[in-house]
């Protein structure tokens, strides 16, 4: 299940963050990081089929 704030990779290779789930398994609003000519962030609506993978975050403690 994909939820708000998940970090994803699109089939285009771009990285995005889910801003809003319009309909689970169907459509999402995402913030896409684009690197052509520098960095920019755009807001797009995508379909579930546009998603290649979901990133899984792990926490690593910092030794003091």
N, C-alpha and C positions, 0 to 999 in steps of 0.2 A: 504494500500500500504506500503510495506516495502522498506526502503531506506538506503543508506550508513550511517553509524554511529549509526544505531538503535541497541539497546541492546535487545537481545532475549534469550529465554530459549528453549533449544532443548528438544526433547522428551526423551532424555537420562537423563535429569535433569541438564545438564551442561549449564553454562551461556556463551554467545558468543556476539561478536560485528560484525555487517555487515561491511566488508571492501570494497566489490565491489558487485554490482548487475550485474550478468552475463546476466540474462534474467528475467525480472519482473514476479513473480509468478512461476518461474521454477527453477532457480539455483543461488547460491550466493557463494562468497568467504567470510569466516568468521575467526575471531580470537577466538579460544575456550580456556577458562580458565579451566585447569584441576587441580584437587586437590589431585590426588593419589601420595603419597610420597612427598608431598610439593606442591608448586604452579608452574605451567608451562603454557605457552601459545603456542598453536599450530595453524597453518594455515590450514584450511580444505575447501574443496568444499562440499556444502550441497545442498540438494533439498528442495523445498518449503515444502514438506510433512514432513521433519525432524524438522520443527519449531512447538513448542507447543504454545508459546505466545510471545508478544512483550511488553517490559516494557514501561510505560508512565511516563515521568519525570515531577515532579512538583517542583516549586521553593518556598521556604519558607524564608521570610525575617528574618534576625538576629536582635534581639532587641539590641539597644545600650544604 
